[in-house]
Amino acid sequence: MRNEHLLRLIRTIPDVPKPGIMFRDITPLLASPEGFAATVQELVAVSENLRPTKVIGVEARGFILAAPVAQQLGAGFVPVRKAGKLPWQVVGQSYSLEYGTDRLEMHQDAVGQDDRVLIVDDVLATGGTAAATIRLVESCGATVAGLVFLIELEALAGRQALAGYSIESLLLL
């Protein structure tokens, strides 16, 4: 399955979560066994040379993609969650996104100085979520090996907020 096939499995919903936002719904892609498998395989293919020891999935759709990528790369999986969701001691970062602000948290012992971390998420928009995740990783002494996204919304220029990091996106919209 090539990227054009993946693109056909993504639904665009206008005005979600607020007017003017075009939400990229990946649930049809996830519901397709072939589409989901191809997505994971392509994410693994663009990531394996980074040799991560940990793979971070950003809440919530990033979890779905990152966990099988981590498993196939032989790396540990680390969830990055919205504030107040994790049961252990956390480090946190606030960030801006295209429709407001939010906060991400990670267990303080989830990554350490010997870890090479791959950050996986479904969409790169303004780059705020990814930049906050980078700050979380680096605050724990780990190295960001790279970032991979299923979709990159080029018009929002999120890549600029992540200058200096290895970035791969399967679909450019």
N, C-alpha and C positions, 0 to 999 in steps of 0.2 A: 504494500500500500504506500503510495507516494503522498507528499504533502498536500497536493490538490484534493485528494480523497479525504484527508483529515479536515481540511477547510470546509468541505461540504457537510461535515458532521457537527459543525459549530453553528449554533443559532444566535442571531443578533436580535436583542429585545430592546426597543427604544424606551427611553425615559425610566430606566431602572438603574439605581435606586432613587433617582430624582430626575426631573425634567432636564433634557439635554444630554444625558449620559446614555451611551449605547452599550448595554451589558452583553458580554460575550458568554453565552451559556454553553458549557462543555458537557452538559449531561447527555445529549445525544451521542457524543463521541464516547463517553464512558459506557453507555449502554450497548455500544457496538463491540463485541468481542474482538473483531479484527481491528477496529479503530483504536481501541484502548491498547491492545497488544503492540500495534505499530507505533503508537505514541511513546510507550515505555521504551521500546527498542530504539527508537530514534533519539530519545533523551539519553539513554545509556551510550549510544554510539558517539554522541557529541561530547560526552563527559568522561569516558573511560581513560583518556590520556591525561586527565587532571589528577588521577590517583587519589581520590578522596578517602579519608578514614571515616568521615561522618557526612551524612546527607541531611540537610535541613529541609523540612516541608513547612511552608507558611500556611497558617490557618486560613481557610479550611480546605479549599480545593488543592492547595499545594501538598497537603497530606496524602491525598489520593494518588498523586503522581510521584511524589518523592519516596514513599515507602517501597514500591516495587523497584524503583531505580536503585535505592540503597541495597536492597536484597541482591539484585543482579550484579552490582559492583562489589559486593562483599564488604560493604561499609555499614556502620551503625546508622540508625534513623533517629533524628532529633526533631520533635515537634516545637515549632514556635507558635505561641498562642496569643490570643487577645488577653488583656489584663484580667487577673483574678481567676483564671481557669486552671492554673497549675498548682498542685498540692505541696510543692517543696519550695525551698528558698529560691528566689528568682532574681534575674537581672532584667531590666526593662528599658525600652526606648519609645518615646513618643515620636509621631511622624505625621506629615500631612499627606493627604491623597486628593485625587481630583474632585472629591465631593465632601471634604471635611477633614477631621483629624482623628487619630486613634493611637493606641499604645499596644506594643508587642512585648511579650515576656518569654523567657526561656529559663529552664533550671540553671542555676549558677554553675553546676558541675557537669553540664551536658557536653561541653567541649572544653579542651584545654590546650596548653601550649604545644603539645605534640600532634595536634589534629590539623589535617587539611580538610576544609569544609566546602562542600558543594551545596549551594542554595538553589532549591528548585521551587518554582511557583508556576501557576497557570498563565498569568498575564503580567507583562511589564507595561505599565501605563506611564505615570509621571516619575516612577522610580523611588517614591517615598517609602514604600513598604520594603523594597529591597535594600535601600540605603540604611534603614533602621535595623534590618536584619544583619547587615554587614557590621554595623556598630556593636550589636549584641555579641556577635562572634569575636570581633577584635577586642572587646572589653574583657573577654575571658581568656585572652592570650592566644587564641587559635588563629590560623591563617585561612583566609578565604581563597580557595583554589579556583573558584569560578562560580558563575551563575548561569542557570539554564531555565528557559521559559518555553511554554507551549506557544504562546501568542505574544507578539510585541506590537503595540499600538504606536507606530512610528510618528504620527502627528503629535503625540504628547511628549516626545523627546526624552523619555525616561532614561535612555542610554547615557545621556549627558550627565545625569546625576550619579552615574556609576563609573565615571571615567577612571581608567587605570585598572579595571578589573576585567577578567575574561568573561565575555557574555556571548551566549548562543541562544537563538530563538528559532523554533521550528517553523513558525508562521509569522509573516510580516503583514500587518493590516494597516 
